Structures are given as structure tokens and as C-alpha cells.
Amino acid sequence: MAGISSNKEPLRIGLIGCGFMGRAHSNAYNRVANFFDLPYKPQLKAVCSRNEADTRAFAETWGYESIETDWRALVDRDDVDAVDICVPNNLHSEIAAAVAAAGKMVLCEKPLAMNVAEGEAMCRAVEEAGVPNMVWYNYRRVPAVMLASQLIQEGKLGQIFHYRANFLQDWTIAKDLPQGGRALWRLDAAEAGSGVTGDLLAHCIDTALWLNGAIRDVSAMTATFVKQRMHQATGLVEAVGIDDACAFLCRFDNGSLGVFESTRYARGHKALFTLEINGEHASLRWDLHDLHRLQYFSHEDEGRLRGWRSIHVTEHDGSHPYMDKWWVPGLQIGYEHTFVHQVADFIEGLATGRPAAPTFRDALQTQRVCGAVLRSAGSDSWVQVSE
Ligand SMILES: NC(=O)c1ccc[n+]([C@@H]2O[C@H](COP(=O)([O-])OP(=O)(O)OC[C@H]3O[C@@H](n4cnc5c(N)ncnc54)[C@H](O)[C@@H]3O)[C@@H](O)[C@H]2O)c1
């Protein structure tokens, strides 16, 4: 019987972090070559987290060839081309700098860094080393959101007047929820950098900058509703340093006005990421809970037929981004596919020399807006988003 050999070059992946994103990315690496015809095929070379038994179990589930329990050992390996950082935010910058110094490609989860200074250092590190880099702002790769981008680029909306976005959750309302450590590092400012601003609003901001251009200045307010929580690591009750909720107004360079809101205290909402854009000729609306649909209203429609239309983004004729790679028209895809698309675009970028966005440099702009939002909330004033 003849063996089957692949004509694809391997792209040898080393993954750090076996949690939520470790799973989402591993799934994407495993599936991408089944659906996209690309010159490189991810090869799951090694995975790293601190607990050996957990890491071994993860490696078996997802198909990694080997494990490490020290991220430095993974970064040093000669058989890894690209390192993927899926650990809490306080570790991103140190690991990224080490990966760049080792001359390897680096893919990093969002937010890029704990703050702007760290983000700037990370950009310098990858740019000086000349290594391909990308940040996982995956919602750009929802086909309906990509379609929104195309419609805006084509001028279908005309001048943009308003941009509004929300990201609402409800999982930290309980006063006895601890902070810090396994599963709860998002509540500890020392590990997360900030609360909903860096965790949830960062997604809304990345998408907004991509769809509607630069944000000039912001006026924000934040609240920390539960002021003290027990820390998982120490067992001590400590002050909570993150923002539980954040809302801000902003002005875009194109003259449009923005309204953003995020909280983990909106009872009943699990991951309600919505965005709406109002332009001179048309409006767009998208909702993560209904992610395969784009709502579109065109004032240019014949008057008696004018109304919001709900576009089911599943066409195969090239009119709907990515969808010709999947099933048949009418059959939709979901959350995990956004990561498959991002891996595909990263590989495409390696092949064409046109890097997939957002690069570290692109994601730094989101970090700057987050920084301005937190400074504005702290000073009760309008703050410029500086370069
Ligand atoms: N793109 C998105 O939509 C999205 C969604 C969720 C999380 N994230 C980002 O992904 C990153 C990870 O979040 P998560 O939800 O997967 O977290 P998680 O808590 O589920 O997993 C974190 C993993 O990191 C490991 N880890 C922690 N410290 C480590 C160390 N020193 N060395 C090796 N491994 C270590 C943990 O053992 C765990 O396996 C964060 O930056 C987060 O903001 C992005």
C-alpha cells in the first residue's frame, strides 16, 4: 500500500498555556489544513504549562508531540518555529521578548500587554528581531464582521456618524468569588493589568479601530462594585484593583462619535458583544450571540421595501468572507472558526510577505486607547489618545 505524504511545509508550533485559549488555538491548528489550502501545515510540536500531569493530558487530547513545564525551555527548543502565548496578561511581555530574542515567530493573546510601555517594548523586540508576529483579536475573523468591514471600505455607509459597542457579562457578581490564580486571574490587577477594559473592551476597541479608524480622545468612567475579595494564592482578603465596569465616550479621527460599554455585572448577559455603526446612507449591526448574521439597513432601498435586513452570512460564491471554505450555503459556522481563520491568515501572511493583522504594532494602538480610557476614568476628564 502506498503511503501518503504531504507537500506542505511544517510550521512547528510551541504553545504556552493549556486553558481556554490553549484549547481554542490547538483546535484551530488541527483543523486549518483540512479546510484551507495553504503552503504550511501546523505541526503541534510542544505544549507548556506548569503542572506536568495537566500538560500531559492536554498534549494527549490535542495531539502535541511533547511537553514542557518551563516556558523558557519551550522557547529555547530548536524544533519550534512559532511560539503561541496563551497565558495570563502579566506574562505576555517577558515571554514575547524571549521568543523574539530566540528569532522565532510569536503569536500572542490579547490584550497585547499590561500597559502601553510594555506594549511598546514588545513591538520593539519583534521588529528589531524581524520575526513575524500577530495578536489574537479573533472577532475580526467572524465572516459577518469581515463583511461589515468590506461594506464600509466600499463606501456603502458613506460618512460615518456613530459607532457604538457593548461587551456585557455577569459572572463576577457574587461577593464571595475569590480573586487571583487558576481561573480567576482576571480579577487580580497584578495578573490582568485591568478589568473589563483590557479583557472585554479591548476586543470592542480593536474592532472599532479596524472598522472606523483612529480614536482621538476619550472620556471614561469605571466602577469596582466589590471592593475586597479573598485572594486564592494567599487566602487573605485584599483590595480589588480591577475595573468591574467601564463606559466611555470617544471621538474618532473621521469625525464620528463613539459610545462603548462593558461590565461583568449585567445579570443575564454571558458574552453580549454587539456593535452598531450608523452612516449617511446605511447602518450595520452585529451581535456575537447571533454571529452568523449581519443586520443591514440601506436608505437607498426603494422606499416601500426599506427596512433592516438580516443577512445570513453563508454564501459560497466568494461574496461572504471565508464561507467558501466550509460547508454549503445556509449552513453556518461558529466561535471556534474565527481562530481557524486567524491561523489561515497568519500562514497566508507568511507565504505572501503581507503580515496578517493585527500585528503587535496594530494591537499597540488598542493598548493606547485602553490606557487613555483608564487615565480618563482616574482623572474624570477627557484624555487624548497619544501616539
Ligand atoms: N481572544 C479571545 O477572545 C480571548 C478569550 C479568552 C482569553 N484570552 C486571552 O488569552 C490569555 C489566556 O486566557 P485564558 O482564558 O486561556 O486563561 P486560562 O486561565 O484558561 O489559561 C491560562 C493557562 O496559562 C497557564 N499558565 C499560567 N502561568 C503559567 C506559566 N508561568 N507558565 C506556563 N503556563 C502558565 C495556566 O496553567 C493555564 O493553562 C489571556 O491573555 C486572555 O486575555 C483571549
The ligand as an SDF file (V2000), in Angstrom:
LIG
                    3D

 44 48  0  0  0  0  0  0  0  0999 V2000
   -9.1000   36.1660   22.0090 N   0  0  0  0  0  0  0  0  0  0  0  0
  -10.0310   35.9710   22.9210 C   0  0  0  0  0  0  0  0  0  0  0  0
  -11.2000   36.0990   22.6810 O   0  0  0  0  0  0  0  0  0  0  0  0
   -9.6160   35.5550   24.3190 C   0  0  0  0  0  0  0  0  0  0  0  0
  -10.5150   34.8440   25.1240 C   0  0  0  0  0  0  0  0  0  0  0  0
  -10.0690   34.4300   26.3860 C   0  0  0  0  0  0  0  0  0  0  0  0
   -8.7980   34.7660   26.8260 C   0  0  0  0  0  0  0  0  0  0  0  0
   -7.9700   35.4940   26.0280 N   0  0  0  0  0  0  0  0  0  0  0  0
   -6.6030   35.8280   26.4760 C   0  0  0  0  0  0  0  0  0  0  0  0
   -5.8410   34.6230   26.4800 O   0  0  0  0  0  0  0  0  0  0  0  0
   -4.9050   34.6040   27.5520 C   0  0  0  0  0  0  0  0  0  0  0  0
   -5.1560   33.3530   28.3930 C   0  0  0  0  0  0  0  0  0  0  0  0
   -6.5030   33.3720   28.8470 O   0  0  0  0  0  0  0  0  0  0  0  0
   -7.2980   32.0160   29.1510 P   0  0  0  0  0  0  0  0  0  0  0  0
   -8.7450   32.3840   29.2630 O   0  0  0  0  0  0  0  0  0  0  0  0
   -6.9160   30.9630   28.1950 O   0  0  0  0  0  0  0  0  0  0  0  0
   -6.7150   31.6900   30.6050 O   0  0  0  0  0  0  0  0  0  0  0  0
   -6.8200   30.3150   31.3780 P   0  0  0  0  0  0  0  0  0  0  0  0
   -6.7690   30.6810   32.8300 O   0  0  0  0  0  0  0  0  0  0  0  0
   -7.9500   29.4760   30.8850 O   0  0  0  0  0  0  0  0  0  0  0  0
   -5.4620   29.5580   30.9790 O   0  0  0  0  0  0  0  0  0  0  0  0
   -4.2040   30.0710   31.3100 C   0  0  0  0  0  0  0  0  0  0  0  0
   -3.1740   28.9810   31.1490 C   0  0  0  0  0  0  0  0  0  0  0  0
   -1.8790   29.5480   31.4080 O   0  0  0  0  0  0  0  0  0  0  0  0
   -1.1310   28.6340   32.2090 C   0  0  0  0  0  0  0  0  0  0  0  0
   -0.0690   29.3490   32.8970 N   0  0  0  0  0  0  0  0  0  0  0  0
   -0.1840   30.3220   33.8290 C   0  0  0  0  0  0  0  0  0  0  0  0
    1.0500   30.7090   34.2200 N   0  0  0  0  0  0  0  0  0  0  0  0
    1.9400   30.0000   33.5090 C   0  0  0  0  0  0  0  0  0  0  0  0
    3.3630   29.9380   33.4660 C   0  0  0  0  0  0  0  0  0  0  0  0
    4.1180   30.7180   34.2410 N   0  0  0  0  0  0  0  0  0  0  0  0
    3.9600   29.0810   32.6060 N   0  0  0  0  0  0  0  0  0  0  0  0
    3.2150   28.2700   31.8040 C   0  0  0  0  0  0  0  0  0  0  0  0
    1.8580   28.2750   31.8180 N   0  0  0  0  0  0  0  0  0  0  0  0
    1.2390   29.1250   32.6600 C   0  0  0  0  0  0  0  0  0  0  0  0
   -2.1820   28.0480   33.1330 C   0  0  0  0  0  0  0  0  0  0  0  0
   -1.7270   26.8480   33.7240 O   0  0  0  0  0  0  0  0  0  0  0  0
   -3.3250   27.8270   32.1470 C   0  0  0  0  0  0  0  0  0  0  0  0
   -3.1380   26.6120   31.4630 O   0  0  0  0  0  0  0  0  0  0  0  0
   -5.1180   35.9200   28.3000 C   0  0  0  0  0  0  0  0  0  0  0  0
   -4.1910   36.8680   27.8530 O   0  0  0  0  0  0  0  0  0  0  0  0
   -6.5180   36.3540   27.8940 C   0  0  0  0  0  0  0  0  0  0  0  0
   -6.7310   37.7410   27.9450 O   0  0  0  0  0  0  0  0  0  0  0  0
   -8.3560   35.8910   24.7970 C   0  0  0  0  0  0  0  0  0  0  0  0
  1  2  1  0
  2  3  2  0
  2  4  1  0
  4  5  1  0
  4 44  2  0
  5  6  2  0
  6  7  1  0
  7  8  2  0
  8  9  1  0
  8 44  1  0
  9 10  1  0
  9 42  1  0
 10 11  1  0
 11 12  1  0
 11 40  1  0
 12 13  1  0
 13 14  1  0
 14 15  2  0
 14 16  1  0
 14 17  1  0
 17 18  1  0
 18 19  2  0
 18 20  1  0
 18 21  1  0
 21 22  1  0
 22 23  1  0
 23 24  1  0
 23 38  1  0
 24 25  1  0
 25 26  1  0
 25 36  1  0
 26 27  1  0
 26 35  1  0
 27 28  2  0
 28 29  1  0
 29 30  1  0
 29 35  2  0
 30 31  1  0
 30 32  2  0
 32 33  1  0
 33 34  2  0
 34 35  1  0
 36 37  1  0
 36 38  1  0
 38 39  1  0
 40 41  1  0
 40 42  1  0
 42 43  1  0
M  CHG  2   8   1  16  -1
M  END
$$$$
